[in-house]
Amino acid sequence: MRRSILEAGILKIAIPTDDGVHVSPRLWRASHFMIATVESGSFSILELRENKSVRRVPARPVRPGFRDDRYTAVANLLSDCRVVIASSIGSAMRNTLFRWNIDVIITSEYLVDRVIALFALALLIDESKIDPEDEELAEVVYGHLDFDDGFDG
């Protein structure tokens, strides 16, 4: 049985990015991954890791299983991370990461540093687990409030 993310203590997380500032829209196509460690409300950024598999990606798969090779290459690149935080992910990529014991969190936050800070404070919501009806209700209830979350951006 997989451990809860919160039970793990010190975590290494990865966020797909093309520029080191914004979360990349597609996880496996990102040119880099921002790698950070998180523990008890604090974090430190370790490195900007290059995704070398994306440089050799043709527009269409050239043989059966080629896409799976790319997904496995990304999972291998992130194998030392416990969590990947992305803005979107396909089921095949999610399943590949699951097999490598890497959890996935989906977010609409678009700034890498904000994503890391919210995760470190246990305030980042996994939007893949939000019921669409609850999401609509939240937009109606909170959509018109002036709310300052303390972050610039």
Residue pairs with C-beta under 8 A, 6 or more apart in sequence:
2 101
2 103
5 11
5 82
5 83
5 103
6 122
8 82
9 39
10 37
10 38
10 39
11 37
11 38
11 39
11 82
11 83
12 35
12 36
12 37
12 38
12 46
12 80
12 81
12 82
12 83
13 35
13 36
13 37
13 38
13 81
13 82
13 83
13 84
13 85
13 116
13 119
14 33
14 34
14 35
14 49
14 78
14 81
14 83
14 84
14 85
15 23
15 33
15 34
15 36
15 84
15 85
15 86
15 112
15 115
15 116
16 23
16 24
16 26
16 27
16 28
16 29
16 30
16 32
16 33
16 51
16 84
16 86
17 23
17 24
17 30
17 31
17 32
17 33
17 34
17 48
17 112
18 24
18 30
18 31
18 32
20 32
20 34
20 48
20 112
21 111
21 112
21 113
22 110
22 111
22 112
23 85
23 86
23 87
23 107
23 109
23 110
23 111
23 112
23 115
24 30
24 31
24 86
24 87
25 87
25 88
26 88
27 74
27 84
27 86
27 88
27 89
27 93
28 51
28 53
28 54
28 70
28 71
28 74
28 93
29 54
29 57
30 51
30 54
31 50
31 51
31 54
31 55
32 48
32 49
32 50
32 51
33 48
33 49
33 51
33 77
33 78
33 84
34 45
34 47
34 48
34 49
34 112
34 116
35 45
35 46
35 47
35 48
35 49
35 81
36 43
36 44
36 45
36 46
36 116
37 43
37 44
37 46
38 116
38 119
38 120
41 120
41 121
41 122
42 120
43 116
43 117
43 119
43 120
45 116
49 77
51 74
51 77
52 73
52 77
53 70
53 73
53 74
53 77
54 70
57 70
61 67
67 92
68 92
68 96
71 92
71 93
71 96
72 96
74 93
74 96
74 97
75 96
75 97
75 99
75 100
75 102
76 100
78 84
78 97
78 100
78 102
79 100
79 102
81 102
82 101
82 102
82 103
83 102
83 103
83 104
83 105
83 119
84 97
84 102
84 103
84 104
84 105
85 104
85 105
85 106
85 107
85 115
85 119
85 124
86 104
86 105
86 106
86 107
87 106
87 107
87 108
87 110
88 106
89 97
89 104
89 106
94 104
97 103
97 104
98 104
104 128
105 119
105 124
105 126
105 128
106 126
106 127
106 128
107 115
107 124
107 125
107 126
107 127
108 127
109 115
109 118
109 124
111 153
114 151
114 153
115 124
117 151
118 124
127 135
